[in-house]
Amino acid sequence: MSDVGRRLDIENCLHEHRVSVVIPTLNEADGLPQLLAVLASELCLREIIVADGGSDDGTQLVALQLGAAVISTEPGRGPALREGAAAASGDILLFLHADSIFPPGGLAAIVRALHRDQRVVGGNFRVVFDVETPFTRRLAAVYAWMRRFSLYYGDSGIFVRRKVYDEIDGIRPMPLMEDYDFVRRLERSGPTCRIDDPPLITSSRRFMNRPWSFALWSYAKIHLLYWLGVSPEHLTSIYARDQKRLLQRASKGRQS
């Protein structure tokens, strides 16, 4: 970036936009320090809010020691995100998964995108995975294809103007599909954008050592059932059952 561009970023961050980062957690003590360290060095940071849903591995203590604000929430990503957003004071909100690898300069990229076009209400980052395999490359391509249809999820770093977030009633405290539900309302509220450079690196841990075909089928089934009107509460029990089966299959495969 040129010196002029960096100076504009500083001016925007100091005088106009500051970003509150909300991170829902559950037993993320090991990976959280890396994410918090990168965020703490960002020009446009207003605050980091760790919304913890009942960790027993010291996550809250780690976050406090590294300068984040910590709130205790009901279990589940939906309640954590909603309560974290309620505690935030920035005029831009960014929702990040705790296992994300955030790119340096990412907050300034958000501010530039929103400053450049005042009509844009929010958006997300282009996603790449932390482990490169044929499967994750294909999955990243699928994510990019879905974005053409205004479909994206929490692991892509969703950001939104605070005013717009409040106007559309924010993230609902759903036990599952809270990101999909929010994105649908965000997309109806105005134009959104995707930040391609820098991309956000997301974790592939939920796919590792598991049959990828079963993982994708479980993912697709949950969406289909949601579209057919099955409640998020019921979907949560189905998802938990599928994950248990998936782990059992992976364990048997390692033993054989």
N, C-alpha and C positions, 0 to 999 in steps of 0.2 A: 504494500500500500504506500502511496506517496505521502510526503510530509503534509501536504495540503489536506489529503483525505483523513489522515490521522488527526489533524487539528480540528477538522469539522466534526469528527467523532467525539472528541473531547468536549467541544462546545455544545453539541447536541446532548451529551450525557449530563453535563453540568447544569445546563440551563433549561432543558426541556424534558428529556425522557430519562427515567431511571427504572430498572427492571427488578421486580421481585421474583425470585426463583423459588418455586414450591416443589419439594421433593418428598414424596410419600415413601416411608420405609417400614420394613419388617425384617429385622435381623440382617442388617447391611453394614455391620461394623467393619468388616474387612475391606470392602471396596469403597466405602464412602469417603475416606480421606483424600484419595486421588481426585475425585470429582470436586470436593469442596476446595481443594487447593487451587485448581484451575479457575473456578468461579470467583474465588477471593481476589484474583489478580485482574478481573475484568473491569474495564473503565466504567461501564454503565450499570454496575451492580448497585441496587438499592439495599437489598437484604437477601439472605438465604433463610428459608423457613423449612425445617425438617419436620414433617408431620408423621409422627410415629404411631403405628397401630398396635403396639404391645410387644416390642422387641425384648428379648431376654439375653442378648449377647453384648450389651454395652453400647448399642447404637446411639442412644440418646447422649450418653457421656462423651462419646467420640465427637458427636456433632457440636456439643457445647464447647468442648475444648478447642475446636477448630473455628469457633466464632459464629456458628449458625444459631439462629433462634430455634427453639424446640418446643413443639406442642404435642401433647398426647391426645390421640383420637380414637374413635371406635375402629375396630378392625375393618380392613377393606380399603382398596385404593380410592373408591368413590368418596366415602366419608373423609378420608385423609386429605384428598385434594380440595374438597369443599371447605373444610375447616382451615386448611393452610391458606387458601385464597382469602378467606374472611379475615385472617390475621395480617394479610399483606398490605403494604402502604404505597407500593410503586404504582405508576400509571400504566405500566405494562406488566403482564404476568407471563411467566414461562413455567410450564410444568415439565419436570424432568424425572425420568426413572433413575433410581439410585445406581444402577449398573451401567449408566451411560458414560461414554468418554466424551466430554464436552470439548469442542474445538476452541483454542485460543482465538479471541476476537469474535466469538459467536454472539455475545450480547450486543456489541457494536453493530454487527450485521443486522440484527433484529431492528435496532433503532434506525439504521439507515433505510431499511425497507419501509418502515412505517412513516418515517419522515419524508421519504421521496414521494409517497403517494398517500395523501391523507384519507383517501377513500378506503384503503386497505384496513380491514378490521383485525386481521391476525394471520396465522398460517402455521407452517412447520418447517423442519429441515429435511433436506435429502438424507436418506439413511444408507449407511454402509455398515457391515458387520465386523466385529472385532476379530473374527476368525474367517479366513477366506478358504472356502471349499466350493466345489461345483454347486452344492445345494444352496449355500448362502449367497453365491453370486446370482443364482436363479431367483432366489427369494428377494434380493435387492431389486432385481429387474421387475418383479411382480409389484413390489411396493411403488416403484416409479410409474408403472402402468396404472395402478389403482389411483394414484394422485391425479391422473388426467380426468378421473371421474369424481374429483373432490372427496376422495376417501383416504383417510390416514388415521393413525392411531397414536397413543400416548408415547410409544417408544421412539417417535420421530420428533419429540420436543415441540409440543403445541404451545404457541404464544398468542396473546390476545390483548388488545387494548382494555384497560380496566373498565372504562366506561361501557364498552360493548359487553364485556363479561357480565356486568351487573344488569344490563338491559335484557339479556337473554336468559337470566336466572342462573347463570353459572353452571358449574359441574354439579350434577345431582348425586346424592349419596347412595348410588346404586352399588350393589355388591359385584356386579359384572357389567361390561359393555358401557361403562360410564364415559369412556373416551369417544366411542362411536356416537352415542347419544348427544354429547356435547358438540362434536364436529358437525353433525347434521344441522344443528341449530346455528352454529357459527357460520356455516356456509350459506345459510338462508339470510343471514344478517347483512352480508355485503361481500365485496371481493376479498379474496385471500391470496397469499403468495407462498411459494416454497423457496427457501434459501438453499441454493445449490452449492455455494462456496462461501464458507467452509461447510462440509457435511457433518452430520452428527453420527458418531460411531455408537452403535447399539450392541448390546450383549446377545450372543448366540447361545447362552447357556441353557435356555429352555429347549433347544433343539439338539444339544450335544448328547451323544451316547444314547440316543433314542431313535426308533424307527421314524424317519422323516415322513413317510407316507401316513403313518398313524397320527403323527402330530398335526399334519395338515388336515386330515379328515376330521379330527376333533375340533380344530379351529373352524372349519367350514360348517360343521354340524351346529356348533353354538350359534353362528350367525344365522343360519337357516331357521333354527328354532326361535331365535329372537324376532326375526322378520315375521314368523308365523304367530307371534303373540305370546310365546312362553315367557313367564315372569323372570326377571333377573335372579330372584331368589331360587327358583327352581333350576335355572341355568347354572347357578353356582354349584349346586349339588351334582349336576351332570358333569360339569367340568372337573370337579374334584374326583369323581369316580373315574373319569377318563384318564386323568393324570396318574392316579394310582395304578391303573391297568398298564399305562405306558411305562411307568417305572418298573413294574413287575416284569414286563416283556424285556426291557433293557437288562435287568438283572439276570434273567434266565439266559439271555444271549451272551453275557460275559462269562457265565458259569459253564456254558457248553463248549 
